[in-house]
Amino acid sequence: MLVEMTELVGRQIYTPDGRLLGEVDNLVVDVEGAKIDGLFVAESSPLLVDESKPVSVPYRWVAAVNDVVLLKYFPKRVSMKKAPARAAKELEAAAPAAR
């Protein structure tokens, strides 16, 4: 079954264990390779992604596309952590105040 790229927009995306991740809002396309690289979800499930942040799901994680998109892989939970460099700068800024 062939699916046009534009037909993917608006389809619901489900994890392998049946949880709704969100809807396809846009596609990440490799124009030179003429293939889809990923599915962009603007508003993800807060049960799966911290603060319902936007996520891009690599297309290699897609198991099946029909009325919905079924993933063969998705992490149990996606969280946004502070970058180590930023945390180090915050510690350095706080250190002179402690003296």
C-alpha positions as CSV (number, residue, x, y, z in Angstrom):
1,M,0.0,0.0,0.0
2,L,1.5,3.3,-1.1
3,V,0.8,6.4,1.0
4,E,1.3,9.9,-0.2
5,M,3.4,12.1,2.1
6,T,0.7,14.6,2.5
7,E,-1.7,11.9,3.7
8,L,0.5,11.3,6.8
9,V,-0.2,14.7,8.2
10,G,-2.9,14.5,10.8
11,R,-2.6,10.8,11.4
12,Q,-2.3,9.6,15.0
13,I,1.0,8.0,16.1
14,Y,0.9,5.1,18.6
15,T,3.8,3.5,20.5
16,P,4.4,-0.2,20.3
17,D,2.5,-0.7,23.5
18,G,-0.5,1.2,22.2
19,R,-0.1,4.6,23.8
20,L,-1.0,7.7,21.8
21,L,2.1,9.9,21.2
22,G,0.3,12.6,19.2
23,E,-0.5,13.5,15.6
24,V,1.8,14.0,12.6
25,D,2.1,17.8,12.2
26,N,4.8,17.8,9.6
27,L,7.4,15.7,7.9
28,V,11.2,15.8,7.9
29,V,12.3,15.1,4.4
30,D,15.7,14.3,2.9
31,V,15.2,16.0,-0.5
32,E,18.4,14.7,-2.0
33,G,17.7,11.1,-1.0
34,A,13.9,11.5,-1.9
35,K,12.8,9.9,1.4
36,I,11.1,10.7,4.7
37,D,13.6,11.1,7.6
38,G,11.1,11.7,10.3
39,L,7.6,12.6,11.6
40,F,7.3,15.9,13.5
41,V,4.8,16.0,16.4
42,A,4.2,19.5,17.7
43,E,2.2,18.6,20.8
44,S,3.1,15.2,22.2
45,S,1.5,13.3,25.1
46,P,2.6,14.5,28.5
47,L,2.6,10.9,29.6
48,L,5.4,10.2,27.1
49,V,7.3,13.5,26.8
50,D,8.1,16.1,29.5
51,E,5.9,19.2,29.2
52,S,4.4,17.9,25.9
53,K,7.4,19.2,24.1
54,P,7.6,18.8,20.3
55,V,9.4,15.7,19.1
56,S,10.7,14.4,15.8
57,V,10.3,10.7,15.4
58,P,12.9,9.0,13.1
59,Y,11.1,7.3,10.3
60,R,13.1,4.1,10.9
61,W,11.1,3.7,14.1
62,V,7.8,3.4,12.0
63,A,6.5,-0.2,11.9
64,A,3.3,0.4,9.9
65,V,1.2,3.1,8.3
66,N,-2.5,2.8,7.6
67,D,-5.3,4.7,9.3
68,V,-2.7,5.4,12.1
69,V,1.0,5.3,12.4
70,L,2.4,2.4,14.5
71,L,5.9,2.7,15.9
72,K,8.1,-0.3,16.4
73,Y,10.2,1.6,19.0
74,F,9.7,4.6,21.3
75,P,11.5,5.3,24.6
76,K,9.5,4.8,27.7
77,R,9.8,8.5,28.6
78,V,11.5,11.4,26.9
79,S,12.8,14.0,29.3
80,M,14.7,17.2,28.7
81,K,17.8,17.5,30.9
82,K,20.0,20.5,31.4
83,A,23.1,20.6,29.3
84,P,26.2,19.8,31.4
85,A,28.0,23.0,30.2
86,R,25.1,25.2,31.3
87,A,25.0,23.5,34.8
88,A,28.7,24.1,35.2
89,K,28.3,27.8,34.3
90,E,25.5,28.1,36.9
91,L,27.8,26.5,39.5
92,E,30.6,28.9,38.7
93,A,28.3,31.9,38.9
94,A,27.0,30.7,42.3
95,A,30.5,30.0,43.7
96,P,31.7,33.7,44.2
97,A,28.5,34.5,46.1
98,A,29.3,31.7,48.5
99,R,32.7,33.2,49.4
